[in-house]
Amino acid sequence: TPDRGWWRGAAIYQVYLRSFADGNGDGTGDLAGLRSRLQYLADLGVDAIWLNPWYPSPMADGGYDVADYRSIEPVFGTLAEAEKLIEEAHDLGIRTIVDVVPNHASDQHAWFREALAAGPGSEARERFWFRPGVGDGPPNGWQSIFGGPAWTQVPDGEWYLHLFAPEQPDFNWNNPAVREEFLDVLRFWFDRGVDGVRIDSAAVLVKDLDSVEESYTDHDGVHDIYREWRRVSDSYGGRILIGEVWLPDQDRFANYLRADELHTAFNFDFLSSAWEPAALRASIDLTLATHLSLDAPATWVLSNHDVARPVTRYGRAVTSWDNADRRDGMASDLELGRRRARAAALLAMALPGSVYVYQGEELGLNEVEDIPEELIDDPMWERSGHTVRGRDGCRVPLPWSGDEPPFGYSTGSPWLPQPASWRNLTVEAQQEDPESMLCLYRAALRLRRRLLGDGTIAWLPLGDEVLAFVRDSGLICVVNLGSAPVDLPAHDSVLLASGPLADGRLPSDTAVWLTPLS
Ligand code: TEU
């Protein structure tokens, strides 16, 4: 069969560079650290890495405030090192995907500084959304996604729009100069060998400022932008476009996956689903139905740098994900959460399409919920009026080795403190333990390469509390979401289990991969 694209069944590992590995002892992860650990990723068995923004940035939003789209943040390294990384990863069979942030820049971006200096009515201001206020107030009542007004006033009296933090002014995508600029940014990184881009906040680029309601999500005009992007990526021979498209409406979501637009988009429906059989099954069915007609593979995501770690999430009474997660005082049974997270991983990896693994997920890290207030870095904390603690808890530096922080992550002091309890979760502690989360991920990713990837499923009727299906290769996946052990369907052998079986039966919150009867 012809190669329909490596990405269709890929396992993509998300590197939050700032917290992956620190090569120079300043406490912040960097390219040197990542390059020194590439073999770990090859051994894990992933096909590609996606790096969160690595550009020069004042870090008002963890790098999602980009000051220069064609360079590397000096704390992370140099452009030459980035090129080396891309090459070394390729040598190990790992592709590289970079984050592109088109909705907004940093307020330190040259264009925004120019716009501030040039003043009202200037061409430079037309690259952003500058408007006079109404009376003493902002042009309209839009609220920012992080909380507070979406407008900030500059000294000459005009206001500019920012859907996120004030340090992240929104680009005006009606302006052809903005469109040209980003096509050129794409070419810049494709020329340097990157295999694809992850498009940040992909659905909110086009705005209707005359609307009283917040009117920026999923305007039809956004599709013209991605058609242009697709022409560029196609001209480079199949570099891929991955959209961060948060849209509850699956039909609207599907529009982004038309043949001349994005290749794939993150499946947030599955990510936000409760750990509950009917909800998960409905989400899987909806996802597969949506993608079937599109010739676009589904994606499966259990975590990323914005949401609470699965071990913590699944250990809570309310397991569905939303921003309320970031409030204090939500108890979690981590042992239960870990059991479920292991089962969830086997589920996600058995489903047709591509799968994302966020760094630390493979180690079963928990959300760190007791970061001292003075160390909280996420702007959400400030902007929410100190009601939402923010996303730092899933961004804590990885534990690699040793018995105490910084666990081989750095020779200095990590930018966020690591819990002492992670001594049992280091890569070193887990790699020799066949029962560990890391070994489960390694084994699953290895089998997945051979037996899974893109394709179809057929459900097996095993009762309301069990998710069971057969893949094209014949592999059977069974997940028990009920409270009592269940019998396995007829099978030849057990390939992999997320936990021990009980007298041949599948216990609660456990998943298993089986080979069919021959
Ligand atoms: O996230 C887009 C987005 O909508 C988020 O605000 C999301 O709703 C929030 O993080 C939930 O907690 C992307 C990035 O993934 C995020 O890290 C950035 O902060 C954001 O864009 C702005 O660039």
Residues whose N, C-alpha, C, O or C-beta is under 5 A from the ligand:
A	BS01	TEU	D61 Y64 I145 F164 D200 S201 D306
